[in-house]
Structures are given as C-alpha cells and as structure tokens.
Amino acid sequence: MSDGEEIILRDLNDADLVEQMKDDLYDGMAAEVHEGTQILLERGWDANDVLTEALVEGMRIVGIDFRDGILFVPEVLQCAGAMKAGMELVRPILVATDNKSSLGTYVIGTVKGDIHDIGKNLVGMMLEGAGFEVVDLGINNPVDNYLAAIDKHNPTILGMSALLTTTMPYMGVVIEELDKRGILKNLPVMVGGAPLNQEFADAINATSYGRDAAVSAELAKALVGKNR
Amino acid sequence: MSDSAVRRTGGRQARLGRRARPQEALPVAPESLVTTRANPDGPALVLACGALANEIIALREQLGIADDAMVLHCLPAELHNRPGQIAPRVDAFLTEHRHKYSRVLIGYGDCGTGGALDKVLERHDATRLPHAHCYEFFATTPRFDEITEAEIGSYFVTDFLVRHFDRLVWEGLGLDTRPDLLESYFGNYRDLVYLAQTDTPMLQTKAQEAAERLGLNYVYRKVGFGDLTEAIRGTVDV
C-alpha cells in the first residue's frame, strides 16, 4: 500500500514509471495504473508494449505471489481491477489498429453446474493481455455450449474452468465428446480451477493444466508456439 | 531504478517485508496412546475444522461419548478461505500425533483440496467426513441436490458461518475495505441458504441480515447435524 507519499507519476522516467505501475498494480491502485498507462501512451509507447511490459508483467508477479500464498483472492481481485483500469485505455487502441499480433481466438467458460467465475475472469484477462481474442461463455455451460462456440468461433484453444470438486469431472465429459466428434485432435483443451491438479488434467486427457492465471496465459502462448 | 526517482514504498517488496509472522504453537496433546475402560483400544482423534467444533461437542454429549474415548482437536476455521493449506496442516498434525490414537476421523469434507486431503489420509490411515463440503454432509445428499437443482446460485451458510459472518465472509473476502468486490464474488448467486444446525432465532435474524448485505434472497432450511452424526458415532463405535 501507499504510505501517503506524494508521487508525481509524470516526473518519473519511463523505466521508473513502469516499475511504479507494477507496484501500483500489485497494490490494486486502479486510478494510478490508469494514469501511468495514459502517460506511457502520451510518451509514444506502443499500446502492445504498455500492455506487456507494465500491465501483464505486473499481473504475472501477482500470479506468482498468489500461487505462493503471499496474496489471496481479495487482493488479486483488486490487482485485476487495477489492470483493467489500464486495459481500458489500451484495448481500444489495439482494436483500432487491427492488431496483427493476435494469437487467435480462445473460447473459455465455466462448466455445467458451476457458477464460479473469478478465476476464469482472471485467466480471460491475462489471455487478452497475452494477445488472444477471448470469447467468454460465462458460467454453467453444458457441452452443447462449448460445441456451438467451437463451431461459431473456430478457436485456437478451448479453456474450461471449475471451482467445485463436484463439477470438475464435467470437464472430462466435454473432452470425451470433443474426442468422439474428432475435434480434440485439432483443438488443444486447457483446464483450470482451484481443486484441479496436473494428475486430474492428465486423467481426463486435457492438453494442459493452468495452475493460475499467469501460468495459463504462458501455457496458451506455448500451445500456439508463441512462448517467450 | 534511478537514484533520484521518488517512489511509493508499496508493491511486492513492501508486502514481503510485512509477511514474516511467528508460527502458532500446536496445542498439547496426549503423549502416548492411553487406554481406558471406556475405550480399550485407545482414544480416537477427531481432527476437525474449527467451524464444526460446537456441533461435534454437542454430538459427543448427545451420543454419550466419554471424554477419554474421543479427543477433539480443531484447526482454524479460517482455512475455509485458504483450502490449499488444509492438507498440509492436517499432514503436519498427523505426522506428529497420529501414533497416540487408535483411529482418526478428519472433520473435513474434500473442502476444495482437490483430493490432496485424501492423499494425506491414506498415508496416515485416517478417514474423513463424506461429501465435498460441510454443506452437503449437514444437509445430506438428497436435500442438498434438491436445493442446488432448484437454484444453482445457492450460497450456503451454517450456524458457524452465520455467527462469524463478519469475520469469515465479509472481512475474509475483503468486503469491509472493498465493498465494490461484492459483484465479483456474489454476482452469480441468487439465494443465501441458511442450513441451520440449531433452531436459534438470533442466528436466523443474522442470516437474514447477511442475505440482505450480499443482495441475495434469504432461504432457511433446518437440517440439523445430518451425516455428521453417523460419522462421529462410527468413530467410537457407540
């Protein structure tokens, strides 16, 4: 948290400003992250660079500390709010410039029987930051919703989320259906959610398991051959 | 970072600096397996979520279980919001104390551990309460299914969660400082379902207030102790 020091973001050079923005994002300071983003854009930064170097990198650090039990959900949500405040400025520019660096479409949704979407929304935000066009199916999705979205959007990757031990097996139902229809061999499927682990992902034949939002974005990039 | 730049002293480094805190000491437990006439095989251990303490104590009295037949130890109820810590905490306790008890019941469901708790229990020859979480073993499966099928957006609370709503839910989720997060947490819920263990008007009033604060409809279901009763009975073969 800020200790009350008066900081004039415009007085910072680019490198210091980016560092300050990452700290402010970590502290969930939405207005400050918004202002920092505005300043970098005014200084002629490419929107993609602002996104990657300040916002996504800041959120990647948040992801690591969430995984390590240093940050918890309330704090992560505040960080996400701060990242969103920056993305509000960056997103329209990327859209208007017909962003050529799109990594493809990523369809994501919480499975049937499950209404939890905090993790899914964080993943969606990180994927967007990584350069995917994200199609969010929302919550409580039966297999038909996934099939219809695959048909409509021809995604590069499909992602499924579940928070409950009781609903996570439904991911296996969807994957089985994709396999039956011959879709699975051409469509990587990522799964994630608090009670999942690699062992479960392997057991249901998922392509990969995203332990947290930041890792999911990195894995998704790897799946399309665009990892750093 | 240039020397001249003025920066806030927040961010990750500040957080890490604030983080170190002393570990709480484990409570004293019997040093060795003690047999008595009430339980000739030695005492059973119930290692439970603190949210179940009152109910297990009430059941012990109701079922007539002697004090030396069953030892109750509770882990902090705050783990409800930190499920990743449940299995390691149970593992640490059993590693140190398992040999003192003839049998062990873990007073948790899966509770969001994604099977990690079950792996710990296998190693220590212990069992746990049935079902994924306390809501289902209090309500029992048919009633739980009936409620969730009628309204998938059901947010469950028990006597304990109603009593400690401010600390565990409101403050536990950071809503005391960031009420704007309410929509992120509860936007998909429709009902607050109070699965009551006891018939306590004060708790019903508190539950209704909690529903209002969360912007949810209030539903009251008196379910009692549900499957917890048989699980405790089975621990000591009453």
Interface residues (C-beta under 8 A of the other chain):
Chain A: M1 S2 D3 E5 I7 I8 D11 L12 N13 A15 D16 E19 Q20 K22 D23 D24 Y26 D27 G28 M29 I61 D65 G69 I70 L71 F72 V73 P74 E75 L77 Q78 G81 G113 I115 H116 D117 I118 N121 I139 N140 L163 L164 T165 T166 M168 A194 P195 L196 N197 F200
Chain B: M1 S2 A5 V6 R7 R8 T9 G10 G11 R12 A14 R15 L16 R19 N81 R82 P83 G84 Q85 D110 G112 T113 G114 G115 A116 A132 T148 I152 G153 L173 G174 R178 D180 L181 S184 Y185 N188 Y189
